Amino acid sequence: MVERVGVVGCGLMGAGIAEVSARAGLDVVVVESSEAAASAGRTRLEKSLARAEAKGKIANGESAADVLARIRVATSLGELVDRDLVVEAIVEDEAAKVELFKKLDRIVAAPDAILASNTSSIPIMKLGVVTTRPQQVMGIHFFNPVPVLQLVELVPSLLTGADTTERARSFVEGTLGKQAIDCQDRAGFVVNALLVPFILSAIRMYESGFASAEDIDRGLVLGAAHPQGPLALADLIGLDTTKAVAESLYEEFKEPLYAAPPLLNRMVDAGLLGRKTGRGFYTY
């Protein structure tokens, strides 16, 4: 049973994973790379929990302060030594994740601890094989915003043990109350393998001058009952993350529909990453 959770990274995804774990009554340690990043992460958690409390979303009569008391934000990976489950939620970069999993393998002491990645596209096998316990490495992919969206993708590699997968399912569905779907260890898993080519197609349509960003998004919202248009969704995901997922998909499958359009590459080069930077296909 998972009682002590570790999260590496306290950005949007990491903070969300930490929050839902603490709201479920678990002891949580979040590790960031610097004091500045840790401070920003604490602020992000405080604001999110304050919003949840104001909306009456915190269960069991608890307050935001009660939940925050179960979260410790640190700057040393050594703080994860006693965790039952560690979820990696750092930048979507294969080399960075591989290096992190090597370190986690040396640090996390519990012999049955699960080492999980929140990656949205990188094959789990590439992370598992750099550890001495690939049978305990798997993908647990949450969706943004984590406190709101119910879906979690469970992604075992060919070497992941069945017991690891079932313990992860119990954590996701039994403890967190979310809904899990099973995915094969292929770049993009289920959701992004379908979603990202759709977003890239919208970017190509806009890039070609076929239609404005507003009309592309309005068409999908009003004509296909999507809650949000594909270009606005790319801004929410982050154009850097969208590009990273596209590159991972293209590397795996070599299908033209997965190739990042030139406009997406240029926007990422320019730092126009969407909501997180205040400007992407729209200005925020």
Secondary structure, DSSP 8 states (H G I E B T S, - for coil): ---EEEEE--SHHHHHHHHHHHHTT-EEEEE-SSHHHHHHHHHHHHHHHHHHHHTT--STT--HHHHHTTEEEES-GGGGTT-SEEEE---S-HHHHHHHHHHHHHH---TT-EEEE--SSS-THHHHTTSS-GGGEEEEEE-SSTTT--EEEEEE-TT--HHHHHHHHIIIIIIS--EEEE--SSTTTTHHHHHHHHHHHHHHHHHTTSS-HHHHHHHHHHHH--SS-HHHHHHHH-HHHHHHHHHHHHHHH--GGGS--HHHHHHHHTT--BTTTTBSSSB-
